[in-house]
Amino acid sequence: MSDLLWGTLPIAAMGLAACLMFLLAAVLKSGRTAGVLGILSTLILGGGSVLVLWSQGGKVVPAALVSCDKLALFFDGLFVLVASLVMALSLEYFEKKKAHHVELYGFIILATAGMMGLASATNLITFYLGLETMSLSFYVLAGFLRAHENSVEASLKYFLLGAFSSAFLLLGMAFLYGSSASLDFGGIATALSTGAIPLGEPILYLGFFLFLVGLFFKLSLIPFHFWAPDVYQGAPTPITALMAVGGKTAAAAGAIRIFLSVFTASQGLADKWFHLFMAVGLITIFVGSMIAVTQRHIKRLLAYSSIVHAGFIALGLGALAVASLREQVLAAVLFYVAAYLVMNVGAFAVAGVVERPENYDETLRSYSGLGTTAPYLAALFSVFMLSLAGIPLTVGFLGKFYIFGALVKGGYYVVASLGLIGAVIATYYYLKVVVALYFPAAGEEPAPAPKASWTTLALLTLMGAGTLYLGIFPGLLTDLVKGLGIG
């Protein structure tokens, strides 16, 4: 096998899987059969290629314009996992909605291939191709409930605002190319380190700012968050989970690679990165938490929750600029995104189970008293909510602990204190959901128990167990992320 093929194996494997699913969509009549085949092809082709390259220590082929080093493979493994979980949850959800179209799974796999490209890119062109492959798939998936006007509206809003952010990204890339005469991350870093910037530093900095605006949009950091609540609420719930977890993780992966490959070449630029991400992260945590407190629709609440968690991730990304903390902070961010996957997909999975066939979102009333009528489902949902809140003995607590611990170690006490205050505020709206599960309002009848298949309950149990296990015994994950970096 040629080096070029080895260097692009996970992306190529997922692209092949997506093509196979689109071809099968022409002959398959059963959405459930398509879903099972989609899961198998993702695990065998995508997961298998990741494991093969991981066992070999990764593969870096500059000619491929992507890097399949261990950092990229770690993210690729997360993308394979979240795509498989979303497809498994989609089997029951779309049948309940009577909208089980076989082409759904091809788009999920194609979006996953885009995420992999975003996490592996070492060139502005491959970065943009990965981002747009993921985004275009999301635009289609958000509107998959064609009979629900809210789903179609979510797709249209996401498309229009996504195109707007892509324009900023492309303009930033144009300025970067004009200033450095290179599209390659390594070439831009060389221009920074040698001072060979034909158009001058102001144009270069403007290019980086516009480029980061596109990333902030995908991370839904304030003030580029306004699309997320409406899109998350109107989109099919499993797809919302894919966007909230996969999309954010891919954007974080792209940001990590850009910083380690480019921004480390200039201390002045790294300092600007630090201050920008710290400021935006803290503002996102506080504003997102304040708005989330007022929400009564579960998916909108989880949307603002995902915005707040993006703020915590931004604090970690900003702290990468501190050279003495870089290895510890990188491990903390990787732990956080993995923890976020388990607990957030679990929370959206419960929301999908409770959601009624004729609806697209439920208020807290639909969860009131589920501790009595559906105790097992309520217990699992409580675990996910407590983990998102950062309560001890859950993986969400350790995710925040590692990031704040790194900030404190670096002497950034004010940032850590403000972030901790924001986390305390966020605890309120998570506990509000838990209280509704077990203590319905006076005179209010408990909500009827929703129906869930054994496969969905098994997946929820697996994610709930992972949330608790990694919160008590984090060694499995901390050993995995320790020492990872760009190849």
C-alpha positions in Angstrom: 0.0 0.0 0.0 1.4 3.4 -1.0 2.3 6.0 1.6 -0.3 8.4 0.2 -3.0 5.9 0.8 -1.7 5.0 4.3 -1.7 8.7 5.1 -5.3 9.2 4.2 -6.7 5.8 5.2 -9.3 6.7 7.8 -10.7 9.5 5.6 -10.7 7.4 2.5 -12.3 4.5 4.4 -15.2 6.7 5.6 -15.6 8.2 2.2 -15.8 4.7 0.7 -18.4 3.7 3.4 -20.5 6.8 2.5 -20.4 6.0 -1.2 -21.4 2.4 -0.5 -24.4 3.7 1.6 -25.5 6.1 -1.1 -25.4 3.3 -3.7 -27.3 0.9 -1.4 -29.9 3.6 -0.8 -31.0 3.1 -4.4 -32.0 -0.5 -3.8 -32.7 -0.8 -0.1 -36.2 -0.3 1.1 -35.8 -0.7 4.8 -34.3 2.1 6.8 -33.4 -0.3 9.7 -31.4 -2.5 7.3 -29.6 0.6 6.0 -28.9 1.7 9.6 -27.4 -1.6 10.6 -25.2 -1.6 7.4 -24.1 1.9 8.1 -23.1 1.1 11.7 -21.1 -2.0 10.5 -19.4 -0.1 7.7 -18.4 2.7 10.1 -17.0 0.3 12.7 -15.3 -2.0 10.2 -13.9 0.5 7.7 -13.5 3.6 9.8 -12.8 2.0 13.2 -10.6 -0.7 11.7 -8.4 1.8 9.8 -8.0 3.9 12.9 -6.9 0.9 14.9 -4.5 -0.3 12.2 -2.8 3.1 12.0 -2.8 3.5 15.8 -1.0 0.2 16.2 1.7 1.5 13.8 2.1 4.8 15.7 0.3 6.8 13.1 1.3 7.9 9.6 2.4 11.4 8.5 2.6 11.9 4.7 3.2 15.6 3.8 2.1 15.0 0.2 -1.3 13.9 1.4 -1.9 17.4 3.0 -3.3 15.6 6.0 -1.5 14.1 9.0 -2.7 10.8 10.5 -0.6 11.1 13.6 -1.8 9.8 16.9 -3.5 13.1 17.8 -5.6 12.9 14.6 -6.3 9.2 15.2 -7.6 9.9 18.7 -10.1 12.3 17.3 -10.9 9.9 14.4 -11.8 7.3 17.0 -14.1 9.7 18.8 -15.8 10.5 15.4 -16.3 6.8 14.6 -17.8 6.3 18.1 -20.2 9.2 18.0 -21.3 8.4 14.4 -22.0 4.8 15.4 -24.0 5.8 18.5 -26.0 8.4 16.5 -26.9 5.8 13.8 -27.9 3.3 16.4 -30.1 5.8 18.1 -31.6 6.9 14.8 -33.0 3.5 14.1 -35.8 3.8 16.6 -36.1 7.6 16.5 -36.8 8.0 12.7 -39.2 5.0 12.7 -41.1 6.7 15.5 -41.2 9.9 13.4 -42.2 7.9 10.2 -39.3 9.5 8.4 -36.8 6.6 8.1 -35.1 7.4 4.8 -32.3 5.1 3.8 -30.0 7.9 2.6 -29.8 9.2 6.2 -26.8 7.0 7.1 -24.8 8.0 4.0 -24.9 11.6 5.1 -24.0 10.8 8.7 -20.9 8.9 7.5 -20.0 11.6 5.0 -20.2 14.2 7.8 -17.8 11.9 9.8 -15.4 11.9 6.9 -15.5 15.7 7.0 -14.8 15.7 10.7 -11.8 13.5 10.1 -10.5 15.8 7.4 -10.8 18.8 9.7 -8.9 17.1 12.5 -6.1 15.9 10.2 -5.6 18.9 7.9 -2.2 20.3 7.5 -3.1 22.7 4.7 -5.7 25.4 4.4 -7.3 23.7 1.4 -7.8 20.3 3.1 -9.0 22.2 6.3 -11.7 23.9 4.2 -12.7 20.7 2.4 -13.1 18.9 5.7 -15.1 21.7 7.2 -17.4 22.1 4.3 -17.9 18.3 3.8 -19.1 18.2 7.5 -21.2 21.4 7.2 -23.0 20.5 4.0 -23.9 17.1 5.4 -25.2 18.8 8.6 -27.4 21.2 6.5 -29.1 18.2 4.9 -29.4 16.2 8.1 -30.9 19.1 10.1 -33.9 19.2 7.7 -34.4 15.4 7.5 -37.8 15.6 9.2 -39.3 17.0 6.0 -42.9 17.0 7.3 -41.9 19.2 10.3 -41.5 22.9 9.4 -39.2 23.4 12.4 -36.8 20.9 11.0 -36.8 22.5 7.5 -36.4 26.0 9.2 -33.5 24.7 11.2 -31.8 23.5 8.0 -32.3 26.8 6.2 -31.1 28.8 9.1 -28.0 26.7 9.5 -27.3 26.8 5.8 -27.6 30.6 5.5 -25.6 31.4 8.7 -23.1 28.6 7.9 -22.5 30.1 4.4 -21.9 33.5 6.1 -19.3 32.0 8.4 -17.6 30.2 5.6 -17.2 33.5 3.8 -15.3 34.9 6.8 -13.2 31.8 6.8 -12.3 32.0 3.1 -11.5 35.7 3.3 -9.2 34.9 6.2 -7.5 32.2 4.2 -7.0 34.6 1.4 -5.3 37.1 3.7 -3.1 34.3 5.2 -2.0 33.1 1.8 -1.3 36.7 0.6 0.8 37.4 3.7 2.7 34.1 3.9 2.7 32.9 0.2 1.8 29.5 1.5 -1.4 27.4 2.0 0.5 24.8 4.1 0.5 25.2 7.9 4.3 24.5 7.9 4.9 27.2 5.3 2.8 29.8 7.2 4.8 28.9 10.4 8.1 29.4 8.5 6.9 32.8 7.3 6.1 33.8 10.9 9.4 32.6 12.3 11.5 34.3 9.7 9.5 37.5 9.4 8.9 36.9 5.7 5.4 38.5 5.5 5.0 40.5 2.2 1.7 42.1 3.1 2.7 43.0 6.6 1.7 41.8 10.1 -1.7 43.7 10.2 -3.0 41.9 7.2 -1.7 38.6 8.6 -3.4 39.2 12.0 -6.6 40.1 10.2 -6.4 36.9 8.3 -6.0 34.9 11.5 -8.9 36.8 13.1 -11.3 36.1 10.2 -10.1 32.5 10.1 -10.9 32.0 13.8 -14.4 33.6 13.3 -15.2 30.5 11.2 -14.0 28.2 13.9 -15.8 30.2 16.6 -19.0 29.7 14.6 -18.6 25.9 14.5 -17.7 25.9 18.3 -20.8 28.1 18.8 -18.8 30.5 21.0 -20.5 33.8 21.8 -21.1 36.1 19.8 -21.3 33.4 17.1 -23.7 31.2 19.0 -27.0 32.5 17.8 -27.7 29.8 15.3 -27.3 26.9 17.7 -30.5 27.0 19.9 -32.8 27.2 16.9 -31.0 24.6 14.9 -30.5 22.2 17.7 -34.2 22.5 18.7 -35.6 22.0 15.2 -33.2 19.3 14.0 -33.9 15.6 14.6 -32.6 14.8 18.1 -29.9 12.2 17.1 -28.7 14.7 14.5 -28.6 17.4 17.1 -26.3 15.1 19.2 -24.1 14.6 16.2 -23.8 18.4 15.6 -23.3 19.2 19.2 -20.7 16.6 19.9 -19.1 15.7 16.5 -19.1 19.3 15.1 -17.7 20.9 18.2 -15.1 18.2 18.7 -14.0 18.5 15.0 -13.7 22.3 15.4 -11.7 21.9 18.6 -9.4 19.4 16.8 -8.8 21.8 14.0 -8.0 24.6 16.4 -5.5 22.5 18.3 -3.7 21.5 15.1 -3.6 25.1 13.8 -2.2 26.4 17.1 0.5 23.6 17.5 1.4 23.9 13.8 1.3 27.6 13.2 0.8 29.8 16.3 3.7 28.4 18.2 6.0 29.9 15.6 5.3 33.4 16.9 5.2 34.2 20.6 3.4 37.5 19.9 0.7 35.6 18.0 0.4 33.0 20.7 -0.1 35.7 23.3 -3.0 37.1 21.2 -4.4 33.6 20.9 -4.3 33.3 24.7 -6.2 36.5 25.4 -8.7 36.0 22.7 -9.7 32.5 23.7 -9.8 33.3 27.4 -12.0 36.4 26.9 -14.4 34.6 24.5 -14.5 31.5 26.7 -15.4 33.3 29.9 -18.0 35.4 28.1 -19.5 32.3 26.6 -19.7 30.5 29.9 -21.5 33.4 31.7 -23.9 34.4 28.9 -24.7 30.9 28.0 -25.4 29.9 31.6 -27.6 33.0 32.2 -29.7 32.3 29.2 -29.9 28.5 29.9 -31.4 29.2 33.3 -34.6 30.6 31.6 -35.1 27.7 29.3 -37.9 25.2 29.7 -37.6 23.3 26.4 -35.1 20.4 26.9 -33.3 20.7 23.5 -32.9 24.4 23.8 -31.5 23.9 27.3 -29.1 21.3 26.0 -28.2 23.7 23.2 -27.2 26.4 25.7 -25.5 23.8 27.7 -23.3 22.9 24.7 -22.5 26.6 24.2 -21.3 26.8 27.9 -19.2 23.6 27.4 -17.7 25.2 24.3 -16.6 28.0 26.6 -14.8 25.6 28.9 -13.1 24.0 25.9 -12.1 27.5 24.7 -10.3 28.1 28.1 -8.3 25.0 27.5 -7.5 26.0 23.9 -6.4 29.4 25.1 -4.1 27.9 27.7 -2.2 26.0 25.0 -0.4 29.3 24.5 1.4 28.8 27.8 4.5 26.7 26.8 5.1 25.3 30.3 1.5 24.0 30.5 1.0 22.9 26.9 1.3 19.1 27.4 -0.9 19.1 30.5 -3.5 21.4 28.9 -3.6 19.4 25.7 -4.3 16.2 27.7 -7.0 18.0 29.7 -8.7 19.2 26.5 -8.6 15.8 25.0 -10.1 14.3 28.2 -12.8 16.9 28.2 -14.0 16.4 24.6 -14.1 12.6 25.2 -16.1 13.1 28.4 -18.4 15.5 26.6 -19.1 12.9 24.0 -20.3 10.2 26.4 -22.5 12.4 28.6 -23.9 14.7 25.9 -24.9 12.0 23.5 -26.5 10.2 26.4 -28.5 13.3 27.3 -29.7 13.8 23.8 -30.5 10.1 23.5 -32.9 10.4 26.5 -34.4 13.5 24.9 -35.1 11.5 21.8 -36.8 8.7 23.7 -39.1 11.1 25.6 -39.9 13.1 22.4 -43.3 12.3 21.0 -43.9 11.3 17.4 -45.7 14.5 16.5 -43.3 16.9 18.3 -39.8 18.1 17.8 -38.9 19.2 21.3 -40.4 18.7 24.8 -40.7 21.0 27.8 -39.8 20.1 31.3 -43.5 19.0 31.8 -42.8 15.9 29.7 -40.0 14.9 32.2 -42.0 15.7 35.4 -42.3 12.7 37.6 -40.4 10.2 35.3 -38.6 9.1 38.5 -42.0 7.4 39.3 -43.2 6.2 35.9 -39.9 5.4 34.3 -37.3 5.1 37.1 -34.5 3.6 35.1 -34.7 6.2 32.3 -34.9 9.0 34.9 -31.8 7.6 36.8 -29.8 7.5 33.6 -30.9 11.0 32.6 -29.9 12.2 36.1 -26.4 10.7 35.7 -26.0 12.6 32.4 -27.3 15.9 33.9 -25.1 15.6 37.0 -22.1 14.9 34.8 -22.8 17.9 32.6 -23.1 20.0 35.7 -19.7 18.7 36.9 -20.8 16.9 40.0 -18.0 14.7 41.6 -17.8 11.0 40.7 -18.8 11.7 37.1 -16.5 12.2 34.1 -17.8 15.7 33.6 -16.4 16.8 37.0 -12.9 15.5 36.1 -13.0 17.2 32.7 -13.5 20.6 34.4 -11.1 19.7 37.2 -8.2 19.0 34.8 -8.7 22.3 32.8 -9.1 24.4 36.0 -6.2 22.5 37.5 -3.9 23.5 34.6 -5.0 27.1 34.8 -4.3 27.2 38.6 -0.9 25.6 38.1 0.0 28.3 35.6 -1.0 31.0 38.1 -4.1 32.1 36.2 -6.2 32.3 39.4 -8.6 35.0 38.1 -9.5 33.1 35.0 -9.9 29.8 36.9 -12.1 31.6 39.6 -14.4 33.2 37.0 -14.7 29.9 35.1 -15.6 28.2 38.4 -18.3 30.8 39.2 -19.7 30.2 35.7 -19.7 26.4 36.3 -21.6 27.0 39.6 -24.3 29.0 37.8 -24.6 26.3 35.2 -25.3 23.8 37.9 -28.7 25.4 38.6 -30.3 24.5 35.3 -29.1 20.9 35.3 -30.4 20.4 38.8 -33.7 22.0 37.7 -34.1 19.0 35.4 -33.2 16.5 38.0 -35.7 18.0 40.5 -38.4 17.9 37.8 -37.7 14.2 37.3 -38.4 13.3 41.0 -40.4 16.1 42.4 -43.3 17.2 40.1 -45.1 20.4 40.9 -48.0 20.3 43.4 -51.1 18.9 41.7 -49.2 17.9 38.6 -49.6 14.3 37.3 -46.4 12.4 36.5 -45.6 12.3 32.8 -46.4 8.9 31.2 -43.5 6.5 30.7 -42.0 6.8 27.2 -41.4 3.7 25.1 -37.8 2.6 24.5 -36.5 -0.5 22.7 -34.0 -2.7 24.5 -31.2 -1.6 22.1 -31.7 2.0 23.0 -31.8 1.2 26.7 -28.7 -0.9 26.3 -26.9 2.0 24.6 -28.1 4.4 27.3 -26.9 2.0 30.0 -23.5 1.8 28.3 -23.1 5.6 28.2 -24.3 6.0 31.7 -21.8 3.3 32.9 -19.1 5.1 31.0 -20.0 8.4 32.6 -19.6 7.0 36.1 -16.7 4.6 35.4 -14.5 7.2 33.8 -15.5 9.6 36.6 -14.2 7.2 39.3 -11.5 5.4 37.3 -10.2 7.9 34.7 -6.9 6.1 34.1 -8.2 4.3 31.0 -8.7 7.7 29.3 -5.9 9.7 30.9 -3.3 7.1 29.9 -4.7 7.3 26.3 -4.4 11.1 25.9 -1.1 11.4 27.8 1.8 12.5 25.5 -0.3 13.0 22.3 0.8 15.7 20.0 1.2 16.5 16.3 3.5 14.2 14.4 
